[in-house]
Amino acid sequence: MSTSLETANETSSSLLTPEMMSRLERMELVSRKIFRGRMKGERRSKRKGQSVEFADFRNYVSGDDLRFIDWNLYARMDRLYLKLFLEEEDLHFFTFVDDSLSMNFGEPTKYYVARQIAASLAYIGLCRGDRVSVSTFSTAGSPVVLRGKSNVHRLLGFLEGASANEKSPPMEEAVKKFCLRNSGKGVVVVISDLMNKSGYESAMRMLVAREMDIFLIHLLSPEELNPNVQGDLKLVDCEDGDTKEVSVSAVLLQRYQQTLANFIEQARSFCNKRSITYVPARSDQAADVLVNEYLRTRGLVR
């Protein structure tokens, strides 16, 4: 058995199986933007630095480090040129999970799948030496910040111990705390059903203002997408207790489907106009399939 599989067995959990972890180890997180990392990591940067891989030359200017002058080129051309190298850098990766009570719906629940997606992406980052920050809406002010594969047990322990709860703050409040706590730039993945009565727009605008590379995974359950209900029902909002009595008919279900389609399209349009990558997802969809196929095609992993 390989070392990587042994490690996977030691740290496997209900969120990540050894097989999933083995596949995730072959991936890496990608940013469409260039961010200046705090430490050297395993990814190639488009910035020119001082690693061992040669990239290009440029003219020497007063004050440049004399150690990087190409003296062989000077001997041939009688001009000073500086050697440039590709620099390796780390990526700052943030994953932000909605833990409101509406996420605790479906089979499996949206919240379970959201944590599984967050665990998968964070694990990829840890394997690549990226700086990984994981939080829920409730813990936005005190995220778990990790680096290195040796911290996988802390990642899984945090996510497995997290639960959807009635004290989860509105999305806008959670994102405000997130922005105050995290001063750096990077890739942020928000996983939510967007079922917030105060809306999601102002929260997402805050992240856009921070010039982050933003991915919004809009997670809904099959029961929400295609409700199988009929007759007279009393609907209760699980978050604030609001009730509404309805008589379910074919016409009402058709109106519901149209309203839902409009809601999804509005979210997609809102994100597209602000360079936010919108990713629709279902809670009955395997997390590793979502990461490997959907997020790979949208440029988050490779």
N, C-alpha and C positions, 0 to 999 in steps of 0.2 A: 504494500500500500504506500502511496506517495506521501511525502511530508505534508503537502497542502491538504490532502484528504484527512490525514490524521488530525491536523489543526482544526479542520472543519468539524470533525466528530467531537472534538473536545469542547467546541464553542457553539455547537448547533443548538437550536431552540425551536419553539413552536412557530416562530416567525421565519427562520431560515433553516432549511434542511441542509445536510452535508452536500447533497447533489446541487442544490441551488448555489451554495457558497463556492463550490468548485467551478461552476460556470461563471459566476460573478467575478472571480479572481482574474479571469482573462479579459475583463473589460476595463475601461477607464472613463472618467468623467471629462467632458469637453466643454469649453466656454467659447461662445462666439465673440466675446470681447477679451481684451488683454488686460489683466490685472497684475499689479506688482505684488508678488508674494513676499512673505516675511522670511521664509527659509527656502533653501534649495530643495526641490523635490525630484520626481522622476519624469516630468513632462518637459517637452521642448517648448521653449518660449520663442515668440517672434521678436522679442527684444534681443539686442546684441549684448553679450556679457563677457565673462572671462572663464568659460568652461574649456574643455579640451577639444570640442568639435569646431573646426574652422568654418566660418560663414562667408567672410568678405574682407575687402580692404577699404580704407578711407584715408583721405589726406591727413597728415599729422598737423595738429594745431598746438600752439603754445600751451603748456600745462598738461598735455596728455602724458600718460605713463610711458616712460622710455622703454620699459621692459617689453612692450608689445609692438615696438617698431620692427619692421621686417628689414633687417640689415642686408640680406641677400638682394632684395629688390632695390634697396638704396644703391648697392654697388653697381647694379645694371643700369639704373635709370637716373641716378644722382638726385633723387627726390625721396623725401621721407613719407612712408605710408605706415598706417597702423593696422595691425591684424585684428579682425573682429571675430568673435566666436559666438555660437549659439549658447544661450544660457538656459539651464534647467531651473524650473521654479515650481513652487507648490501652488495649488488652487485652493481658494477659500470656498468651501461648499456649505450651504445652509439648507436644512430641510425643516419645514415648518408645518406641523400637523394640526388640523382642526379637531379639537376634542370636545365639541359641544354635543349635547345629548342627541341631536338629530343624526349624528354620525353612528350612533349605537343602534342602527337599524339594518335589517336585511340578514341573509344567511349565506355566507358569513357576513358579519357586520361590516359596514363601510369603515368603521374605525379600525377593525382588525386588518383589513386590506391596506388601509392608509399607513398603518405602522409597518406592515410588511414591505410596502414600497419604500418607505423611509429607511428601513433597515437595509434593504438591498442596495440603495444608492449610497448610503453612508458606508456600507461595507466595501463597496468599490473604491470609495475615496480613501478609506483607511489602508487598503491594500496597496494603493499608489502613493502613500505618504502625504496625502492632502490634509489640510486642516479642516476638520468636519465639526459642524455645530448642529445639534439636534434639539428641537424644542417643540412643545405643543402650545396652543394658544394660552393655556393656563400657566405655562412655565416660560413664557416669552422673555421675561426679565431675568431668568436664571437658566440659560440653556446648558446642555452638556456639551463641552468642547473637547474634542479628542484628536489625536494624531497617532498613526501607527497601528498596525494590525494587532499588536499586543493588547489594544484597548477594546477589542471586539466584545469581550464579556461585559464591559461597562455599557457599551452601546445597546446590546441586547437586554441587559438588566434594566436599563432606563425605559426602553420601549415596551418591554413586557410588563413592567410595573405601572405604566401609565394607563389611565382609564378615562373614558368619556364621563363628564360630570356636569352638574347643573351650575357650578360656579365658573364655568369656562366663560371668559370675557367675550364681548363682541369682537368681531374681526378687526375693526378699526382700532380699538383699544389695544388688542394684542400686537398688531403690527407696529403701532406707535412705540410700545415697550421694546419690541424687537429692534427697531431702528435706533432707539436710544442706547440699547445694550451693545449693538454690533456696529462699530464705527467703520470697519473695513468694507471693501467691495468684493464681489464674487458672484457665484451662481447661487440663486435661491429657488428652491422648489416648494411651492405652497400646495398642500393637499387638502381639499375641502369639498363639501357638497354645495357650498355657496348659499345654504339655506339660512341666511342671516337677515332678519327683518330690517336691520339698519343698512343693509346692502354691503357690497364688497368693493365698490368703485373707489371710494376714498382711501381704503386700505391699500389697494393695488397702486394707486397714484403715489402714495408715500414711497413704495419700493421703486417705482419708476424714477422718482426724484433722486433716489440714491444711486442711479445709474448702474443698477445691478443687472445681471443676466437672469431674467425671470422666467420661470416655468410654472404654469398653473395647471395642476391636475384636478380636473372637475370630476369628482367621484360620485356616481349615483348607483343605486341598487336596481336590480331587475324589477322589483315590486314597484319602485317609483317610476320606472320607465314604461312599464306595462302593467298597471294595477289590475289584479283579478278580484274585483269586488262587485257586489250588487246588493240591491235592496236599500232599506232605510238604515242609515248609519249615523253615529255620533262621533265626529272626528275630534280628537284632543291633541293640541300642540304639546309635544313632549317637553319643550323648553320653557314655555311660559304658562301652560295650562289653559290657553284659550280653547273654547269648544265651538263646534259648528255642526248642526244637524243637516244632513243632506239625503236626498233620495237619488241613488245612483241609477242612471239610465244610460242607454247607448249614446244619446245626445250629450249628456254631461261628460261621459268618458271621452267623447270626441273633442269637446271643448277643453278638457284637461290636457289631452295630447297636444292640441294646438298651442295652449298656453305654455306647456313645458318646452315645446319646440322653439317657441319665441324666446323663452328665457335662455335656453342653451345658445341660440343664435346671437342674442344680445351679448352674452358673455364672450362668445368667440369674436364678435366684431369689436367689442371693447378692447380685448387683448391684442387683436391684430393691428389696431390703430396705434397701439403704444409699444409695439415690438415685444409684447409678452407672448411666449409660446403657450398656446392653449391646447391642452391634451384632454379630450373626453375619455372617461374610463368607467367601466362597470365593476361592481364589487364581486361579481361572479367570474371575473377574469383573473387568470393566474398572474401573480405579481411578476414572476420571472419572464413571462411572455410579454407583459406590458413594458418591462425594462428593456428586454432584448430586442423587441420588434418595434413597438410604438415609439419609445424614447430614443432608440437608435436612429430611426428615420427622421426624428425631429431634432437630431443633433446634440442630444444631451450626453449620450454614451457612444462609445465605439469599441 
